[in-house]
Amino acid sequence: MISRYFQYVDWKSNLPQMYSYWSSLLLGRKEESRSEGRPFPKHMMMLGLTETQFQRWIQLFYKAIDEKYKGEKAAKMKLNIHALTLALQSRLHVMNADD
């Protein structure tokens, strides 16, 4: 279950930053500032995440994209997210379930 990693997040202050970051990155909205977009430090609380938990998190992300976007835009978003998740997974040292 991944909910434990998000239970203490201050969503009121975090969501506007998330919207700005992802709008800039995935939708190419140049007017949106990415200067706040330093996602890794905010994810340090997720150290110890297992491979299964990480894949579930990504699956939920892709599901959200599929619910809002179709076609080329959705595919581009998923490609961008895939590249980001590889880096994030490496930096968080996501553990295999067998470890």
BALOBA-1460 file (C-alpha; in Angstrom, 3 decimals):
// residues 99
<rec num="1" residu="m" x="0.000" y="0.000" z="0.000"/>
<rec num="2" residu="i" x="1.451" y="3.367" z="-1.009"/>
<rec num="3" residu="s" x="-0.959" y="5.616" z="0.891"/>
<rec num="4" residu="r" x="1.344" y="5.681" z="3.914"/>
<rec num="5" residu="y" x="3.862" y="7.682" z="1.889"/>
<rec num="6" residu="f" x="1.321" y="10.410" z="1.259"/>
<rec num="7" residu="q" x="-0.561" y="10.645" z="4.536"/>
<rec num="8" residu="y" x="1.416" y="13.614" z="5.896"/>
<rec num="9" residu="v" x="1.651" y="15.604" z="2.669"/>
<rec num="10" residu="d" x="0.351" y="19.158" z="2.949"/>
<rec num="11" residu="w" x="-1.853" y="18.897" z="-0.131"/>
<rec num="12" residu="k" x="-3.110" y="22.488" z="0.110"/>
<rec num="13" residu="s" x="0.373" y="23.861" z="-0.537"/>
<rec num="14" residu="n" x="1.697" y="20.928" z="-2.557"/>
<rec num="15" residu="l" x="-0.998" y="20.609" z="-5.239"/>
<rec num="16" residu="p" x="-0.486" y="24.049" z="-6.842"/>
<rec num="17" residu="q" x="3.239" y="23.293" z="-7.157"/>
<rec num="18" residu="m" x="2.482" y="19.872" z="-8.633"/>
<rec num="19" residu="y" x="0.022" y="21.352" z="-11.134"/>
<rec num="20" residu="s" x="2.548" y="23.969" z="-12.194"/>
<rec num="21" residu="y" x="5.382" y="21.468" z="-12.553"/>
<rec num="22" residu="w" x="3.424" y="18.864" z="-14.512"/>
<rec num="23" residu="s" x="1.638" y="21.439" z="-16.687"/>
<rec num="24" residu="s" x="4.996" y="22.818" z="-17.719"/>
<rec num="25" residu="l" x="6.635" y="19.454" z="-18.235"/>
<rec num="26" residu="l" x="3.848" y="17.451" z="-19.835"/>
<rec num="27" residu="l" x="1.680" y="20.049" z="-21.492"/>
<rec num="28" residu="g" x="4.440" y="22.435" z="-22.554"/>
<rec num="29" residu="r" x="2.850" y="25.399" z="-20.827"/>
<rec num="30" residu="k" x="5.721" y="27.837" z="-20.861"/>
<rec num="31" residu="e" x="3.824" y="30.331" z="-18.721"/>
<rec num="32" residu="e" x="3.892" y="27.793" z="-15.929"/>
<rec num="33" residu="s" x="6.992" y="28.063" z="-13.807"/>
<rec num="34" residu="r" x="9.194" y="25.037" z="-13.381"/>
<rec num="35" residu="s" x="11.478" y="26.857" z="-10.969"/>
<rec num="36" residu="e" x="9.590" y="25.156" z="-8.131"/>
<rec num="37" residu="g" x="9.948" y="21.851" z="-9.936"/>
<rec num="38" residu="r" x="12.438" y="19.992" z="-7.826"/>
<rec num="39" residu="p" x="10.508" y="16.784" z="-7.314"/>
<rec num="40" residu="f" x="13.218" y="14.565" z="-5.912"/>
<rec num="41" residu="p" x="13.693" y="16.180" z="-2.472"/>
<rec num="42" residu="k" x="9.964" y="15.957" z="-1.853"/>
<rec num="43" residu="h" x="10.063" y="12.239" z="-2.585"/>
<rec num="44" residu="m" x="12.840" y="11.400" z="-0.122"/>
<rec num="45" residu="m" x="10.142" y="10.353" z="2.343"/>
<rec num="46" residu="m" x="9.548" y="7.398" z="0.042"/>
<rec num="47" residu="l" x="12.852" y="5.696" z="0.739"/>
<rec num="48" residu="g" x="12.201" y="2.018" z="1.268"/>
<rec num="49" residu="l" x="9.515" y="1.862" z="-1.391"/>
<rec num="50" residu="t" x="9.337" y="-1.616" z="-2.910"/>
<rec num="51" residu="e" x="9.281" y="-2.352" z="-6.620"/>
<rec num="52" residu="t" x="5.633" y="-3.461" z="-6.339"/>
<rec num="53" residu="q" x="4.650" y="-0.246" z="-4.564"/>
<rec num="54" residu="f" x="6.558" y="1.872" z="-7.069"/>
<rec num="55" residu="q" x="4.899" y="0.154" z="-10.027"/>
<rec num="56" residu="r" x="1.476" y="0.668" z="-8.424"/>
<rec num="57" residu="w" x="2.213" y="4.384" z="-8.049"/>
<rec num="58" residu="i" x="3.174" y="4.648" z="-11.726"/>
<rec num="59" residu="q" x="0.125" y="2.604" z="-12.733"/>
<rec num="60" residu="l" x="-2.108" y="5.125" z="-10.929"/>
<rec num="61" residu="f" x="-0.312" y="7.979" z="-12.679"/>
<rec num="62" residu="y" x="-0.871" y="6.392" z="-16.106"/>
<rec num="63" residu="k" x="-4.515" y="5.756" z="-15.239"/>
<rec num="64" residu="a" x="-4.975" y="9.452" z="-14.439"/>
<rec num="65" residu="i" x="-3.461" y="10.346" z="-17.823"/>
<rec num="66" residu="d" x="-5.728" y="7.895" z="-19.644"/>
<rec num="67" residu="e" x="-8.775" y="9.388" z="-17.939"/>
<rec num="68" residu="k" x="-7.920" y="12.909" z="-19.158"/>
<rec num="69" residu="y" x="-5.958" y="12.527" z="-22.411"/>
<rec num="70" residu="k" x="-5.910" y="10.376" z="-25.535"/>
<rec num="71" residu="g" x="-3.665" y="9.694" z="-28.471"/>
<rec num="72" residu="e" x="-0.337" y="11.362" z="-29.105"/>
<rec num="73" residu="k" x="-0.524" y="13.698" z="-26.097"/>
<rec num="74" residu="a" x="-1.156" y="10.798" z="-23.703"/>
<rec num="75" residu="a" x="1.641" y="8.755" z="-25.281"/>
<rec num="76" residu="k" x="4.077" y="11.687" z="-24.993"/>
<rec num="77" residu="m" x="3.143" y="12.219" z="-21.352"/>
<rec num="78" residu="k" x="3.725" y="8.556" z="-20.559"/>
<rec num="79" residu="l" x="7.079" y="8.605" z="-22.344"/>
<rec num="80" residu="n" x="8.181" y="11.648" z="-20.329"/>
<rec num="81" residu="i" x="6.972" y="10.068" z="-17.111"/>
<rec num="82" residu="h" x="8.746" y="6.808" z="-17.932"/>
<rec num="83" residu="a" x="12.074" y="8.639" z="-18.240"/>
<rec num="84" residu="l" x="11.471" y="10.523" z="-15.000"/>
<rec num="85" residu="t" x="10.450" y="7.399" z="-13.116"/>
<rec num="86" residu="l" x="13.614" y="5.573" z="-14.128"/>
<rec num="87" residu="a" x="15.668" y="8.372" z="-12.597"/>
<rec num="88" residu="l" x="13.463" y="8.617" z="-9.522"/>
<rec num="89" residu="q" x="13.483" y="4.871" z="-9.019"/>
<rec num="90" residu="s" x="17.258" y="4.816" z="-9.151"/>
<rec num="91" residu="r" x="17.666" y="7.748" z="-6.767"/>
<rec num="92" residu="l" x="15.178" y="6.292" z="-4.277"/>
<rec num="93" residu="h" x="16.896" y="2.911" z="-4.469"/>
<rec num="94" residu="v" x="13.563" y="1.180" z="-4.948"/>
<rec num="95" residu="m" x="13.877" y="-2.293" z="-3.514"/>
<rec num="96" residu="n" x="12.864" y="-5.508" z="-5.174"/>
<rec num="97" residu="a" x="10.187" y="-7.322" z="-3.248"/>
<rec num="98" residu="d" x="12.647" y="-10.192" z="-2.774"/>
<rec num="99" residu="d" x="15.234" y="-7.992" z="-1.002"/>
